[in-house]
Amino acid sequence: MNKCQYCNGKLIKNKGRTEKWVNNRLIIIENVPFLVCEDCGEKYYDAETSLKLDEYLYEAKPEKIIEVPVFVYKEG
């Protein structure tokens, strides 16, 4: 795949962070390889990476755990 399926833009190789909510918990995976569209920013993962991401999300033990502050917006 070398063209974005949404805008037909050029795809380039990149690495970065992926975030996903699983069972009401935020999971962050760093240094993930993906293709990204230069025009619209859509990300694409190959089959091997997708399988590995599933392992991290549901089976693997994390490298570290961070605390994240949560605020609730109140009107007025």
C-alpha positions in Angstrom: 0.0 0.0 0.0 1.5 3.3 -1.0 -1.6 5.6 -1.3 -4.1 6.7 1.4 -7.5 5.0 1.0 -9.2 8.2 2.2 -7.6 11.0 0.3 -5.2 9.2 -2.1 -2.2 11.0 -0.4 1.3 9.5 -0.3 2.1 7.2 2.7 5.5 7.4 4.4 7.1 5.2 7.1 7.1 6.6 10.6 7.3 5.5 14.3 5.4 6.9 17.2 3.0 6.5 20.1 -0.3 4.8 19.9 -3.0 5.2 22.6 -6.1 3.1 23.1 -8.7 2.7 25.9 -9.2 -0.9 27.0 -11.6 -1.8 29.8 -11.8 1.9 30.9 -7.9 2.1 31.1 -5.7 4.2 28.8 -3.0 2.0 27.3 0.0 3.8 25.6 2.4 1.9 23.3 5.6 3.8 22.2 7.9 3.3 19.2 5.2 1.7 17.0 6.0 1.5 13.3 3.3 2.6 10.9 2.6 4.3 7.6 1.1 7.8 7.7 -0.6 9.9 5.0 1.3 13.1 4.3 -1.9 14.9 3.5 -4.6 13.8 6.0 -2.5 12.1 8.8 -4.4 8.7 8.6 -2.2 5.9 10.2 -1.9 2.4 8.8 -0.5 -0.6 10.6 0.7 -3.8 8.8 -0.6 -7.2 9.9 2.4 -8.1 12.1 2.2 -4.8 13.9 -1.5 -5.1 14.5 -1.1 -8.5 16.1 1.7 -7.2 18.3 -0.5 -4.3 19.4 -3.2 -6.7 20.4 -0.7 -8.6 22.6 0.3 -5.3 24.3 -3.2 -4.3 24.8 -4.6 -7.5 26.3 -1.7 -9.8 27.4 1.7 -8.1 28.0 2.9 -6.6 31.2 3.7 -2.9 30.9 7.2 -1.5 31.1 6.0 1.3 33.4 2.8 2.7 34.8 2.2 6.5 35.0 -0.4 8.4 36.9 -2.7 10.7 34.9 -4.6 13.6 36.5 -8.3 13.7 35.5 -10.5 16.9 35.8 -14.2 17.3 35.3 -15.2 20.5 33.6 -17.8 22.5 35.6 -19.9 25.2 34.1 -19.9 28.6 35.7 
